[in-house]
Amino acid sequence: MGESVASSATSFNGSVHVQFSHDATTSDAGGLVLREALDNSGVIAALEKHLVDTRNPLRVRHSLASQIRTVVLQRAMGWEDLSDTALLGSDPLWQLACSDARGLSPLNMPRPSQATLSRLITCLSHPRNIDTVHEGLLHLAIWRLQCLPEVGTYRADQPVTLDVDGLPIEVFGHQGGSDYNGYAGARIYSPLIASIAETGDMVGGLLREGNAGSAQHADTWIPHLIQRLMDGMNRDVSQFRVRLDAGFTDGVTLQALDDHAIAYLGRLKSNAVLQEKASPYLNRPAGRPPEVPREWYHDLEYQAQSWASPRRVVLIVQENPNDLLLNTFFLVTNLDRYHYPPEKVLALYRQRGKAEAHMGELKTALNLHLSSTDRGTLTVQEVMARNQVNLLLSLYAYQVLHCVRGVMERRTGQGWSLVKTREQVLKVGATFTVHARKVRMRLSAAANKWWPRLLPGIRRLPPLPG
């Protein structure tokens, strides 16, 4: 007798019947594209080579590599919870995309459970592993930069500008180290995120307590990150500069950057002393103001109380057609006046808006959240370490998705957001069939528009040398 399949007619159209079946289908065909990009980067092989696996080899069912792929690829496709792997347990796409095995074997192998993936996070948060996980993020960013160097206004031969900013992440429950933040109006962690605005790459993430000051740990973390980028990109310190918000222009952070000969520019909070220095320049030129509002720039020298010595400060004066008063703000920098006159310093600082846009994408496209709790057994430090790993793996997912976005921009000549890339290109239905020991994935018609251009672009991404 044939198997009976339950069905139900829709109320708006009795001719439409909904049936449930066990056919080998998926709605996440783009997961194979992400796996292809992840393999081309070589980051999983590099991690597997350097990670310390503390498990008993006789009881290992899932390699660290397959588990890391599971977490990163699922998050990139919008499945951000560890428990989602159980929901996708019988999906042939995810069986194939995350497994180490080849041939038909992945289709007959169980996927890792939520408990297994939770133990993965614990393993990666071990002190001997957490730096390796951070190195993997740098590996992904450097690889993507070398594969797709012509993104936006960036050129491969120009200096790299690193944007550093805080990214409040609201938390729920008893996450150790989180705290209520009055400015954010919620209980949060306050991680530092380092990105490259001109290219959209995320190169670093440092989890901090919810009550951490804006610049806390920045004085040690930024020089260390710059050194890692110098080593990975084979460049000297003159090829890097740091762009900062007003919360990071304290004496400790700026002194640390000066001590390491790192170029920087950042916004200063206005105060009475700065306004007094600006007062001689707050006069409009004679005559009727033009239709286009004007700007003036002036170099000043200023020493804040927390600074050991005076620094170069650029005053920017702006007209506001709806206001009698002029608007002023200040930038501090150690860039030399000859190569970086005031107008060039301002133009460079204004690129920071792109970094903020990419940070917004990170939070919305990845639904960035940190959920490791103390469970009554973990210390605050252990919870923080686990959530540090969760943060870095989310940045991995961003980078892989950003790489596919870059390929689409190159192949189509138009801009793509991460959400648009995932929803219009990667979230595609497919049916799997097995014949002559080969797995064939038949894509839905929705893939016909973009996949013929996407697949060749992904396959041509070269591996990172070395």
C-alpha positions as CSV (number, residue, x, y, z in Angstrom):
1,M,0.0,0.0,0.0
2,G,1.2,3.5,-0.7
3,E,2.1,5.9,2.0
4,S,-0.7,8.3,2.9
5,V,0.3,12.0,3.0
6,A,-1.7,14.4,5.1
7,S,-3.0,17.4,3.3
8,S,-5.1,20.5,4.1
9,A,-6.9,22.8,1.8
10,T,-6.4,26.6,2.2
11,S,-9.4,28.8,3.1
12,F,-8.8,31.4,0.5
13,N,-8.6,28.9,-2.4
14,G,-10.1,25.4,-2.0
15,S,-8.1,24.2,-5.0
16,V,-4.8,24.7,-3.1
17,H,-3.8,21.8,-0.9
18,V,-0.9,21.8,1.5
19,Q,0.9,18.5,1.9
20,F,3.7,17.3,4.2
21,S,6.4,15.0,2.8
22,H,9.9,13.7,3.5
23,D,11.4,14.7,0.2
24,A,15.1,15.7,0.2
25,T,14.5,19.4,-0.2
26,T,15.9,22.6,1.3
27,S,15.3,26.3,1.3
28,D,19.0,27.1,2.1
29,A,20.8,26.2,-1.1
30,G,23.2,29.1,-0.7
31,G,24.8,27.3,2.2
32,L,26.9,25.4,-0.4
33,V,28.1,28.7,-1.8
34,L,29.1,29.8,1.7
35,R,30.9,26.5,2.3
36,E,32.8,27.0,-1.0
37,A,33.9,30.5,0.0
38,L,34.9,29.3,3.5
39,D,37.0,26.4,2.0
40,N,38.7,28.8,-0.5
41,S,39.7,31.0,2.4
42,G,41.6,28.2,4.1
43,V,40.6,29.5,7.5
44,I,39.1,26.2,8.7
45,A,42.2,24.3,7.8
46,A,44.3,26.9,9.6
47,L,42.2,26.7,12.7
48,E,42.2,22.9,12.8
49,K,46.0,23.0,12.6
50,H,46.5,25.2,15.6
51,L,43.5,24.6,17.9
52,V,44.0,22.4,21.0
53,D,41.3,19.7,21.1
54,T,41.0,18.6,24.7
55,R,38.4,15.8,24.0
56,N,39.0,12.1,24.3
57,P,39.9,11.0,20.7
58,L,38.0,7.7,21.3
59,R,34.8,9.5,21.9
60,V,34.9,12.1,19.1
61,R,32.1,11.9,16.6
62,H,32.3,15.4,15.1
63,S,35.5,17.2,14.3
64,L,36.2,20.7,15.4
65,A,36.3,21.7,11.8
66,S,32.8,20.4,11.0
67,Q,31.4,22.0,14.2
68,I,32.9,25.4,13.4
69,R,31.5,25.2,9.9
70,T,28.1,24.4,11.4
71,V,28.0,27.4,13.7
72,V,29.5,29.9,11.1
73,L,27.4,28.8,8.1
74,Q,24.2,28.6,10.0
75,R,24.7,32.0,11.5
76,A,25.5,33.5,8.1
77,M,22.2,32.0,6.7
78,G,20.2,33.4,9.6
79,W,20.0,30.4,11.9
80,E,21.7,32.1,14.9
81,D,20.8,29.7,17.8
82,L,22.8,26.6,18.5
83,S,19.5,24.7,18.9
84,D,18.7,25.4,15.2
85,T,21.0,22.6,14.2
86,A,18.5,20.1,15.5
87,L,15.7,21.7,13.4
88,L,17.9,21.3,10.4
89,G,19.0,17.8,11.3
90,S,17.5,16.1,8.3
91,D,18.1,18.9,5.7
92,P,20.4,17.4,3.1
93,L,22.0,20.8,2.4
94,W,23.2,21.1,5.9
95,Q,24.4,17.5,6.1
96,L,26.5,18.2,3.0
97,A,27.7,21.7,3.7
98,C,29.1,21.2,7.2
99,S,30.6,17.7,7.0
100,D,34.3,16.7,6.5
101,A,33.2,13.6,4.7
102,R,32.9,13.3,0.9
103,G,30.7,11.3,-1.4
104,L,27.3,10.2,-0.1
105,S,28.6,9.7,3.5
106,P,27.3,13.0,4.9
107,L,23.7,12.1,4.0
108,N,23.9,9.2,6.4
109,M,25.7,10.9,9.2
110,P,24.0,12.6,12.2
111,R,24.6,16.3,12.7
112,P,26.0,17.7,16.0
113,S,23.6,18.4,18.8
114,Q,23.1,21.6,20.7
115,A,25.1,20.1,23.6
116,T,27.9,19.2,21.2
117,L,28.1,22.7,19.8
118,S,27.9,24.2,23.3
119,R,31.0,22.1,24.2
120,L,32.6,23.5,21.1
121,I,32.2,27.0,22.4
122,T,33.8,25.9,25.7
123,C,36.7,24.3,23.8
124,L,37.3,27.4,21.7
125,S,37.2,29.6,24.8
126,H,40.1,27.8,26.4
127,P,43.0,30.2,27.0
128,R,45.2,28.3,24.5
129,N,42.5,28.6,21.8
130,I,40.9,32.0,22.0
131,D,43.8,33.8,20.3
132,T,43.8,31.3,17.5
133,V,40.1,32.0,16.9
134,H,40.9,35.7,16.7
135,E,43.7,35.0,14.3
136,G,41.1,33.2,12.1
137,L,39.1,36.3,11.8
138,L,42.1,38.3,10.7
139,H,42.8,35.5,8.2
140,L,39.3,35.8,6.7
141,A,39.6,39.6,6.5
142,I,43.0,39.6,4.8
143,W,42.0,36.8,2.4
144,R,38.9,38.7,1.4
145,L,40.9,41.9,0.9
146,Q,43.3,40.2,-1.4
147,C,40.6,38.4,-3.4
148,L,38.4,41.5,-3.9
149,P,40.7,44.5,-3.4
150,E,38.7,46.9,-5.5
151,V,35.7,47.2,-3.2
152,G,34.3,50.8,-2.9
153,T,36.9,53.5,-2.8
154,Y,39.7,51.3,-1.4
155,R,42.8,50.5,-3.4
156,A,45.2,47.7,-2.5
157,D,48.2,50.1,-2.5
158,Q,46.7,52.7,-0.1
159,P,47.0,52.8,3.7
160,V,44.6,50.8,5.7
161,T,42.4,52.9,8.0
162,L,41.1,51.0,11.0
163,D,37.9,52.1,12.6
164,V,37.5,51.3,16.3
165,D,34.2,51.8,18.1
166,G,32.0,50.3,20.8
167,L,29.0,48.2,19.9
168,P,26.5,47.8,22.8
169,I,24.9,44.3,22.7
170,E,21.8,43.9,24.9
171,V,21.7,40.7,26.9
172,F,19.1,38.8,28.9
173,G,19.4,36.5,31.8
174,H,22.5,36.1,34.0
175,Q,25.4,36.6,31.6
176,G,28.5,37.2,33.7
177,G,30.1,40.5,33.2
178,S,27.1,42.2,31.7
179,D,25.7,45.3,33.4
180,Y,23.0,47.9,33.1
181,N,24.2,50.9,31.0
182,G,22.3,54.1,31.5
183,Y,23.3,55.5,28.1
184,A,22.0,52.4,26.3
185,G,19.1,52.0,28.6
186,A,19.5,48.3,28.9
187,R,21.7,45.5,30.4
188,I,24.5,45.1,27.9
189,Y,28.0,44.0,27.0
190,S,30.2,46.7,25.5
191,P,32.5,45.1,23.0
192,L,35.1,46.9,20.9
193,I,34.8,46.2,17.2
194,A,37.5,47.0,14.7
195,S,36.6,47.4,11.0
196,I,37.8,48.9,7.7
197,A,35.1,51.3,6.6
198,E,36.2,51.6,3.0
199,T,35.9,47.8,2.5
200,G,33.4,46.8,5.1
201,D,35.6,44.1,6.6
202,M,35.5,43.2,10.3
203,V,39.0,42.5,11.6
204,G,38.6,42.3,15.4
205,G,36.3,42.1,18.3
206,L,37.0,42.4,22.0
207,L,34.3,41.6,24.5
208,R,34.1,43.9,27.5
209,E,31.9,44.3,30.6
210,G,28.7,46.2,30.3
211,N,30.1,49.0,32.6
212,A,33.4,49.4,30.7
213,G,34.4,52.9,29.8
214,S,34.5,53.9,26.2
215,A,38.3,53.6,25.8
216,Q,38.9,50.8,28.3
217,H,41.5,48.3,27.0
218,A,41.8,50.3,23.7
219,D,45.4,51.4,24.6
220,T,46.6,47.7,24.6
221,W,44.2,46.1,22.1
222,I,44.6,48.5,19.2
223,P,48.4,48.3,18.9
224,H,48.3,44.6,19.3
225,L,45.7,44.4,16.5
226,I,47.7,46.6,14.2
227,Q,50.8,44.4,14.8
228,R,48.8,41.3,13.8
229,L,47.6,43.1,10.6
230,M,51.2,44.2,9.8
231,D,52.3,40.6,10.1
232,G,49.4,39.2,8.1
233,M,49.5,41.7,5.3
234,N,53.3,42.1,5.2
235,R,53.2,45.9,5.7
236,D,54.9,48.3,8.0
237,V,53.3,50.6,10.5
238,S,53.3,53.6,8.1
239,Q,50.6,51.8,6.1
240,F,48.1,51.8,8.9
241,R,46.1,54.5,10.6
242,V,43.3,54.5,13.2
243,R,40.1,56.5,13.1
244,L,38.4,57.1,16.5
245,D,35.3,58.5,18.0
246,A,35.4,61.1,20.8
247,G,35.2,58.5,23.5
248,F,38.7,57.2,22.5
249,T,40.7,60.4,22.4
250,D,41.8,60.2,26.0
251,G,45.5,60.6,26.9
252,V,46.2,56.9,27.6
253,T,44.9,55.7,24.2
254,L,46.5,58.5,22.2
255,Q,49.8,58.1,24.0
256,A,49.8,54.3,23.3
257,L,49.3,55.0,19.6
258,D,52.1,57.6,19.6
259,D,54.4,55.2,21.4
260,H,53.9,52.6,18.7
261,A,54.2,55.2,15.9
262,I,50.6,54.5,14.8
263,A,48.9,57.4,12.9
264,Y,45.4,58.4,14.1
265,L,42.7,60.9,13.9
266,G,39.6,61.3,16.1
267,R,37.0,63.6,17.2
268,L,37.4,65.7,20.4
269,K,34.6,66.7,22.8
270,S,34.2,70.4,22.8
271,N,35.1,72.4,26.0
272,A,35.6,76.0,27.1
273,V,39.3,76.0,26.3
274,L,38.8,74.7,22.7
275,Q,35.9,77.2,22.1
276,E,38.2,80.0,23.3
277,K,40.9,78.9,20.8
278,A,38.2,78.8,18.1
279,S,36.7,82.2,18.8
280,P,39.1,84.2,16.5
281,Y,38.0,82.1,13.5
282,L,34.2,82.4,14.1
283,N,33.7,85.3,11.7
284,R,31.8,85.0,8.4
285,P,33.4,86.6,5.3
286,A,31.9,89.9,4.3
287,G,29.1,89.8,1.7
288,R,26.0,87.8,1.1
289,P,26.3,84.1,2.0
290,P,26.3,81.7,-1.0
291,E,23.5,79.2,-1.5
292,V,25.8,76.3,-0.6
293,P,26.8,76.4,3.1
294,R,30.6,77.0,3.6
295,E,33.2,75.3,5.7
296,W,36.5,76.7,7.1
297,Y,39.4,74.7,8.5
298,H,42.2,75.9,10.8
299,D,45.1,74.1,12.5
300,L,45.4,74.7,16.2
301,E,47.6,73.4,19.0
302,Y,46.0,72.1,22.1
303,Q,46.8,70.1,25.3
304,A,44.1,68.5,27.2
305,Q,44.5,67.8,30.9
306,S,45.0,64.1,30.3
307,W,47.6,64.6,27.6
308,A,51.3,64.7,28.4
309,S,52.0,67.2,25.6
310,P,50.3,69.4,23.1
311,R,48.8,67.8,19.9
312,R,47.6,69.0,16.5
313,V,43.9,69.8,16.5
314,V,41.9,70.7,13.4
315,L,39.1,73.2,13.9
316,I,36.1,72.8,11.5
317,V,33.7,75.7,11.2
318,Q,30.5,75.2,9.3
319,E,27.7,77.5,8.2
320,N,24.1,76.6,8.9
321,P,21.7,78.4,6.7
322,N,18.9,78.1,9.3
323,D,21.0,79.4,12.2
324,L,22.8,82.6,12.9
325,L,25.5,80.8,14.9
326,L,28.3,78.8,13.3
327,N,28.8,75.2,14.1
328,T,32.2,74.0,15.2
329,F,33.8,70.7,16.0
330,F,37.4,69.5,16.6
331,L,39.6,66.7,15.3
332,V,42.9,65.6,17.0
333,T,45.5,63.9,14.8
334,N,49.2,63.1,14.6
335,L,49.1,63.1,10.7
336,D,51.6,65.6,9.4
337,R,50.4,68.9,8.1
338,Y,52.2,68.7,4.7
339,H,50.6,65.5,3.5
340,Y,47.4,65.9,5.4
341,P,46.2,69.5,5.4
342,P,43.0,70.2,7.4
343,E,40.6,69.6,4.5
344,K,42.1,66.2,3.9
345,V,42.0,65.3,7.6
346,L,38.2,66.1,7.6
347,A,37.6,64.1,4.4
348,L,39.3,61.1,5.9
349,Y,37.4,61.4,9.1
350,R,34.0,61.6,7.3
351,Q,34.6,58.1,5.9
352,R,33.8,56.9,9.5
353,G,30.1,57.0,8.6
354,K,30.7,54.0,6.4
355,A,32.0,52.1,9.4
356,E,28.9,52.9,11.4
357,A,26.8,51.6,8.5
358,H,28.7,48.3,8.4
359,M,28.3,48.0,12.2
360,G,24.6,48.4,11.7
361,E,24.6,45.7,9.1
362,L,26.4,43.4,11.6
363,K,23.7,43.8,14.2
364,T,20.8,43.5,11.8
365,A,21.9,40.8,9.3
366,L,23.4,38.6,12.0
367,N,21.0,39.5,14.8
368,L,24.0,39.8,17.0
369,H,23.4,38.5,20.5
370,L,25.4,36.8,23.2
371,S,23.6,34.1,25.2
372,S,26.1,32.1,27.3
373,T,25.0,32.2,30.9
374,D,26.7,31.0,34.1
375,R,24.3,28.0,34.5
376,G,25.2,28.1,38.1
377,T,28.7,26.5,37.5
378,L,30.7,28.9,35.3
379,T,32.7,31.8,36.7
380,V,32.3,35.3,35.3
381,Q,35.6,34.9,33.4
382,E,34.4,31.6,31.8
383,V,31.1,33.2,30.7
384,M,33.0,36.1,29.2
385,A,35.4,33.8,27.4
386,R,32.5,31.8,25.9
387,N,30.7,35.0,24.8
388,Q,34.0,36.3,23.3
389,V,34.0,33.2,21.1
390,N,30.4,33.7,20.2
391,L,31.2,37.3,19.2
392,L,34.1,36.2,17.0
393,L,32.2,33.4,15.3
394,S,29.4,35.9,14.5
395,L,32.1,38.1,12.9
396,Y,33.3,35.0,10.9
397,A,29.7,34.6,9.6
398,Y,29.7,38.3,8.7
399,Q,33.0,38.0,6.8
400,V,31.8,35.0,4.8
401,L,28.6,36.7,3.9
402,H,30.5,39.9,3.1
403,C,32.7,37.9,0.7
404,V,29.7,36.6,-1.2
405,R,28.3,40.1,-1.3
406,G,31.6,41.3,-2.8
407,V,31.5,38.7,-5.5
408,M,27.9,39.7,-6.4
409,E,29.0,43.4,-6.6
410,R,31.9,42.5,-8.9
411,R,29.8,40.3,-11.1
412,T,26.7,42.5,-11.3
413,G,28.2,46.0,-11.1
414,Q,25.6,47.1,-8.4
415,G,25.6,47.4,-4.6
416,W,24.3,44.7,-2.4
417,S,23.4,44.7,1.3
418,L,24.0,41.6,3.4
419,V,20.3,41.1,3.9
420,K,19.6,41.4,0.2
421,T,22.4,39.0,-0.6
422,R,21.1,36.4,1.8
423,E,17.3,36.8,1.0
424,Q,17.5,37.2,-2.8
425,V,20.6,35.1,-3.7
426,L,21.3,32.5,-1.0
427,K,17.8,31.7,0.3
428,V,16.9,29.5,-2.6
429,G,15.0,26.3,-2.7
430,A,16.5,23.1,-4.0
431,T,15.7,19.4,-4.4
432,F,18.4,16.7,-3.9
433,T,18.5,13.4,-5.8
434,V,21.1,10.5,-5.5
435,H,22.0,8.7,-8.7
436,A,25.1,6.7,-9.6
437,R,26.7,7.6,-6.3
438,K,26.4,11.3,-7.2
439,V,24.3,13.9,-5.4
440,R,22.5,16.3,-7.7
441,M,21.0,19.5,-6.4
442,R,18.3,20.9,-8.6
443,L,17.7,24.6,-7.9
444,S,14.4,26.4,-8.1
445,A,13.7,28.9,-10.8
446,A,14.6,31.7,-8.3
447,A,18.3,30.9,-8.7
448,N,18.3,31.4,-12.4
449,K,18.8,35.2,-12.2
450,W,21.9,35.3,-10.0
451,W,23.6,31.9,-9.6
452,P,25.0,31.6,-13.1
453,R,27.1,34.7,-12.3
454,L,27.7,33.9,-8.6
455,L,29.1,30.4,-8.9
456,P,32.0,31.1,-11.3
457,G,32.9,34.1,-9.2
458,I,33.1,32.0,-6.0
459,R,35.2,29.3,-7.7
460,R,37.7,31.8,-8.9
461,L,38.5,33.2,-5.5
462,P,42.2,32.2,-4.9
463,P,43.4,30.9,-1.5
464,L,45.5,33.0,0.8
465,P,49.2,32.4,0.0
466,G,51.0,30.5,2.7
